[in-house]
């Protein structure tokens, strides 16, 4: 019994130590799973399509506008050519798919109608507003600013009657949005519609911006529409049918009296 007791005590102590020591067999597996999940989350957060809302604040029309990989000899498409043009105070959305290389640096280059050229060569894949600025508006060495520009439409009612409905929406959209009529409701009245940046309802599902439609209806049921409005600063007169000089029911300008 004297020999057996120490042996039993030693065995009990060993068993207790084994029971109190947690197993670490599964810890490496958990660490691998956590690392894999973190890597997947990081990969999901990488932006692969650059979306840039370009505002023209140069004070003149832009004849050439390119977005291409920095250092490339191929500038690709001229986004200011043809179509609706890219006049002063206009805006448009450019996209660049960089799925093959999200770290690529891009060059944004533009030329105005007077021959002034601006270039920015370290653009990242991101979602950003970019304003093209005039030479005398530069505060640094670059010809662009990472900021949005505003658009204001000064609406004058010269239809000769009350305007009950006024809409501004993306051309081709079935959703006209909110009725924006205000102080221009009464004949001779006027109001302003302003945006600090391009509003979401003027973009399509892909984030692209085309021409806008301004549409109005008078109390007598007469409807006027202009479908190629740009994001810009412009005075607009809603005119009567007998005042039309062409096919448009609006005129750009302010009333003479």
N, C-alpha and C positions, 0 to 999 in steps of 0.2 A: 504493500500500500504506500509506503514511503517513496518508492521509486515511481509508482504510477501517478501519484498526485502532481508532481512537477511536470510530468509529461502532459497530463490533461490540461493543466494551466497554460502551458506553452501553446498547445494546440488551440485552446480557446482564444488566446491573445492573437494568434495568427489569423484565425477566422474573423475576429472582430476587426482587425486592420484591413482585411480584404473586403469586408462588408462596408466599411466606412470610406473606402477609396473609390470615387466615381469612375466609371469607365469612360475612356477617351477615344474609343474605337470609332465613334460616329462623328467626332468633331471635325476632322478634315473634310468629310463629305458635306457637312453643313457650311463650312467656309467656302468650298468650291461652288455650292449652290448660290450662296450670297454674292460671291464675286461674279457669277454668271448673270444673276438678276441685275446687278449694278451695271454690268457691261451692256446688257440689253436696253436698260433705261437710258444710258448715255447715248447709245446708237439711235434710239428713237427721238432724242432731243436735237439731233443734228439737222439743221435746215439745209435742204438740197435745192430749193427753188428760191431764187432771189426775186422779190417783188418790189418794184421801185415806182412810186408815183412822181412823175417828172412835171414840174411847174416851170413855165417860161416867164421869167421876170426880167428878160434882157432889154425890154423896151422896143423890140423889133421881132420880125418873124425868124424862125429857125428853119434853115433849108436842109441841114444835115444833122442827124442824130444817130449815134452808134453806141452799142453796148457789146463789148467783145473781150476775150481773155487778154490780159495785159501781155504785151510782147508779140501778139499774133499779127501776121501781115494781112490777115483776112478780117476786115471789120464787119463783115456780114451785112445784114439788112439795114437800109437807111430808114429809120422809123419816122422821119419827117417828110418823106417823099410821097407825093400823090395823096389820094384820099381827102381827108378833111383838113390837111395841113397842120401846122403847129405855129399859130400866130402868137403875138404878144398876149400875155395873161392867160393863155390856154394851158391845159394840163393833159397828160396821158399816162397810162400805166404800162410799164415794160416788165417783162418777166424773163428770167434766165434760168434754164434747167441745168444744174451742176451735179446731177446724180452721180456722174462718173468721178467727180473730184470736187467735193464741197468746200475744199480749202482754196480753190482757185481765186486769184485776184482778177478783178475786172476793170476795164477802162471805160468810162463814160465820156464820150467826145461829142461836141456840137459845134456847128458853124452857123452864124446868123446871116441875114441877107446882106449886111454891110461887109461881110468877110471876117468878122471877129470870131475867133476860134477859142474854145475852152476845153480843157481836158482834165480828168481826174483819174489817176491810174491805180489807186489802191482801194477800190470798192470791194466790200465783202459780200458774201451770200447772206442776205438779210431782207427784212421788210422795212423800207424806209422812205420817207418823203425827201425829195431832192429838188431844190430850186436852182435853175440856171440864172445867173446874175450878170448884169452888165459890168463892163470894165471899170466904170467910175463908181460902182456900188460895192466893189471888193473891199473887205476889211482885212484880208490876209493875202496869201499867195494863190489861192484857188478861186476858180470861176464858178463854183457851186456852193450851196449852203444846205446843210441837212435840216431843212425846215419846210413846212407846207406854206402855200400861198393862198390867199383868199380869193373868192369870186363874188361879185355883186351885180345883180340885175336890177336896174331901176325901171320899174314898170309904170307906164302912163296909159290911162284909159281914155282914148279919143274915139271910141266907137260911136258916141252919140247916145248911148244908153247904158243901163246898168249891166255890169259883168257879174254873173252869179258863180262861175267856176273858173279856177285857174290852177293848172297842173304843170309840174316840171318833172319829167321822168326820162329814163333811158330809152332811146328810140328802139322800138321793137318789143318793148316790155308790155305785157298785158296788165301789169299793175301800175296804175297811174299815181298811187300813193295818196297823200293828204291834199285836200282842197286848200290851196295857199292864198286864196283871195282875201284881201284885207282892205286897206285904204284905197285901192284902185277899183273897188266895186262900183262906186258912183262915177258917172261920166265926168271927166275932167280930173279925177283923183289919181294919185300915184302912190306907190309903195316900193320898198326895196326888199329883195330876197338875197340874203348873204350866207355864204358858207366859209368857215375858217379852213376847211380842207375838203377834198372830194368826198361827198357823203356816200355811204355804202349803197344806198338805193340807186345810185347812178352807175354802179359797176355790175357786170354780169357775174355769173356763177364762178368764172375763172379769175375774177378780179380785174378784168379788162374794162377799159372805158372807151366808149365810142362817142357818137353824137347824142345829144339830148333833144327832147321834144318839149316845147312850151305850147300848151293848149289852153284855150279859153272858150267859154260859152256865155252869150249875153242873155238877157231876160227874154228876148223875143225868140230865142232858140238858135240864133246864128252862132256857128262854131268856127273858130280860127285856129290854125296850127302851123308851127314851124318846126321841122324835124332835124335840122342840122345845126343846132345851137352847140357852142363849145363851152367848156368851163372857162369863163372869162369875166371881165368887167365890161358891162354893156348897158346902154340905155335902150329900152325897147318900148315901142308904141303899139298898143293893141288897136287896130284900125277897122273901120267899117268896110263892108264889101264894096261900096261905091267909091271908096278912097284908095282902093288897091291900084298900084301902077304895074304890078306884075302878078305872079301867081301866089304870092305870100300874103297872109292876113296880118303880118306884123311888119313894122319898119324900125330900123335901127336909127335912133336919134331921139331928140327931145322935141316937144311941141314948140312951134314958132311963136305962140302967144300964151 
